[in-house]
Amino acid sequence: MTTLLVLDLVGTFVFALAGATAGVRRRLDIFGVLVLSLVTASAGGIARDLLIGAVPPAALADWRYFAAAMLAGVITFLWYPTIERLRTPVRMFDAAGLALFAVAGAEKSLDFGLHPLMAALLGMLTGIGGGMLRDILLAEVPAVLRSDLYAVAALAGAGVVVAGDALHWSSNVSALAGAVLCFVLRMLAIRFDWHLPRAWSRRR
């Protein structure tokens, strides 16, 4: 099993946990929880694969992606109280999925010969796509548009992968470094309420 596939599958599982946890918190039924698991885990990767011409997308062609998402959804639905006892579970799983998907998306884009800048941007898209669709389905403003260093953290992690490729680092080293940077940035932003500058308007 390649490093890229491992990153994709682990990212799928933890992102699905985040989606399922959000669904249970909103008191959805089992079908709704599983739909959120699958959407959160798959949307970003599907968008990436369609844009780089990797068709059919891996999330649809390989049964292991679907199985990982469903397993995470069932675990969360059955043992939600245990998961909820973890400290800030949704945010933690979401940050882990964001990190793993950002680096996997950047690596796969580089493998398909994309320009490094575009590879970094597609890595970011891979990380934020599922969470955006999850929030839309829950009738919320997507976290990427209002949250503390969400897309920026994904872009930073993907950027490390791109930089590591340019410097001829081992793919494992650059993927680990990028994932750690993304996860740490996201969790620090949550802890200390870091935000990018927001739009200002004067109310009359």
C-alpha positions in Angstrom: 0.0 0.0 0.0 1.5 3.3 -1.1 2.0 6.3 1.2 -0.5 8.3 -0.8 -3.2 5.7 -0.4 -2.5 5.4 3.3 -2.8 9.1 3.7 -6.0 9.2 1.7 -7.6 6.3 3.6 -6.7 7.6 7.1 -7.8 11.1 6.0 -11.1 9.6 4.8 -11.7 7.9 8.2 -10.9 10.9 10.4 -12.9 13.3 8.2 -15.8 10.9 8.2 -15.6 10.9 12.0 -15.9 14.7 12.0 -18.9 14.6 9.6 -20.6 11.9 11.6 -20.1 13.6 14.9 -21.6 16.8 13.5 -24.5 14.8 12.3 -25.1 13.1 15.7 -24.9 16.5 17.4 -27.7 17.7 15.1 -29.7 14.6 16.0 -29.8 13.1 12.4 -30.9 9.5 11.9 -28.5 6.8 11.0 -28.9 7.5 7.3 -28.2 11.2 7.7 -25.2 10.5 9.8 -23.8 8.1 7.2 -24.5 10.6 4.4 -22.6 13.3 6.3 -19.7 10.8 6.9 -19.4 10.0 3.2 -19.8 13.6 2.0 -17.3 15.0 4.4 -14.8 12.3 3.7 -15.1 12.2 -0.1 -16.1 15.5 -1.6 -12.7 17.1 -1.5 -10.9 14.1 -3.0 -13.5 13.7 -5.7 -13.2 17.4 -6.7 -9.4 17.1 -6.9 -9.5 13.9 -9.0 -12.0 15.4 -11.5 -9.8 18.5 -11.8 -6.6 16.7 -12.5 -8.2 14.1 -14.8 -7.9 11.1 -12.4 -11.1 9.5 -13.4 -13.0 7.7 -12.1 -12.2 9.4 -8.8 -10.4 7.2 -6.3 -13.2 7.6 -3.8 -15.6 6.0 -6.3 -13.3 3.4 -7.9 -11.9 1.9 -4.7 -14.3 0.3 -2.2 -11.9 1.0 0.7 -12.8 4.7 0.7 -16.5 3.9 1.0 -15.8 1.3 3.7 -13.7 3.7 5.8 -16.3 6.4 5.7 -19.1 4.0 6.6 -17.1 2.4 9.4 -16.4 5.8 10.9 -20.1 6.7 10.6 -21.3 3.5 12.3 -18.7 3.8 15.1 -19.7 7.4 15.8 -23.5 6.6 15.7 -23.1 3.7 18.1 -20.5 5.0 20.5 -21.0 8.8 20.2 -20.8 9.4 24.0 -17.3 7.9 24.1 -16.2 10.1 21.2 -17.8 13.1 22.7 -15.8 12.8 25.8 -12.7 13.5 23.8 -11.6 17.1 24.0 -13.2 19.1 21.3 -13.7 16.0 19.1 -15.2 17.5 16.0 -12.5 20.1 15.7 -9.7 17.7 16.4 -11.0 15.1 13.8 -11.6 17.9 11.4 -8.1 19.3 11.8 -6.5 15.8 11.4 -8.6 15.2 8.2 -7.7 18.6 6.9 -4.0 17.9 7.4 -4.0 14.5 5.8 -6.1 15.5 2.8 -4.1 18.6 2.2 -0.8 16.8 1.9 -2.3 13.8 0.0 -4.0 16.2 -2.5 -0.7 18.1 -3.1 1.2 14.8 -3.5 -1.3 13.4 -6.0 -1.4 16.7 -8.0 2.4 16.7 -8.2 2.3 13.1 -9.4 0.0 14.2 -12.2 2.5 16.8 -13.3 0.8 20.0 -12.1 2.7 23.2 -11.6 3.8 23.4 -7.9 1.5 26.4 -7.2 -1.5 24.6 -8.6 -0.6 21.5 -6.7 -0.6 23.4 -3.4 -3.9 25.0 -4.3 -5.5 21.6 -5.1 -4.1 20.2 -1.9 -5.9 23.0 -0.1 -9.1 22.2 -2.0 -8.8 18.5 -1.1 -8.7 19.5 2.5 -11.5 22.0 2.6 -14.0 20.5 0.1 -15.7 17.9 2.3 -16.0 20.2 5.3 -17.6 22.9 3.1 -20.2 20.5 1.7 -20.9 19.1 5.2 -21.6 22.6 6.6 -23.8 23.5 3.6 -25.9 20.3 4.2 -26.3 21.3 7.8 -27.4 24.8 6.8 -24.3 26.5 8.2 -21.9 29.0 6.8 -18.9 26.9 5.7 -16.1 27.0 8.3 -13.6 27.9 5.6 -15.3 31.3 5.1 -15.5 32.2 8.8 -13.1 30.0 10.8 -9.7 30.6 12.3 -7.0 29.8 9.8 -8.8 26.9 8.2 -7.9 27.1 4.5 -4.6 28.9 5.3 -3.5 25.9 7.5 -4.4 23.5 4.6 -2.4 25.7 2.1 0.6 25.8 4.5 0.6 22.0 4.8 0.3 21.5 1.0 3.0 24.1 0.5 5.4 22.1 2.6 4.8 19.0 0.4 5.4 21.1 -2.7 8.6 22.7 -1.2 9.8 19.2 -0.2 9.3 17.9 -3.7 11.4 20.8 -5.1 14.1 20.2 -2.6 14.0 16.4 -3.3 13.0 15.4 0.2 11.6 11.9 0.8 7.8 12.0 0.1 7.3 10.5 3.6 9.2 13.3 5.3 7.5 16.1 3.4 4.1 14.5 3.9 4.7 14.2 7.7 6.1 17.7 8.0 3.2 19.2 6.0 0.5 17.3 8.0 2.0 18.3 11.3 2.3 21.9 10.3 -1.3 22.0 9.1 -2.7 20.3 12.2 -0.7 22.4 14.7 -1.6 25.6 12.9 -5.3 24.7 13.0 -5.3 23.7 16.6 -3.3 26.8 17.7 -5.8 28.9 15.8 -8.7 27.3 17.6 -6.9 27.6 21.0 -5.9 31.2 20.6 -8.7 32.4 18.3 -6.4 33.4 15.5 -8.1 34.9 12.5 -7.2 36.6 9.2 -8.3 40.3 8.9 -12.0 40.6 8.5 -14.0 42.9 6.2 -14.9 46.2 7.9 -17.9 48.2 7.1 -19.4 51.3 8.7 -23.0 51.1 9.8 -25.0 54.2 9.6 
